[in-house]
Amino acid sequence: MTKPFNESLYNASYKAFTENGVPDEVADKASVVVASDDPNLPDFGRTLEDRNNIAEAMKHYWENQSEK
């Protein structure tokens, strides 16, 4: 069974991350996770790698918030 993928959610997530200082590659990985979330599964069906990708993106995001 393949994970769902919401392209609009990917695009919005990627834009929000990159506009807030998250490097492109990190933003891409995290946005793929967000766009593939399944609300019917525990933890949205995220794997440990998925959670790590989100954590890395959020680390960059929060590091850049003090500059604004």
Buried (B, 14 or more C-beta within 10 A) or exposed (E): EEBEEEEEBBEBBBEBBBEBBBEEEBBBBBBBBBBBBEEEEEEBBBEEEBEBBBEBBBEBBEEEEEEE
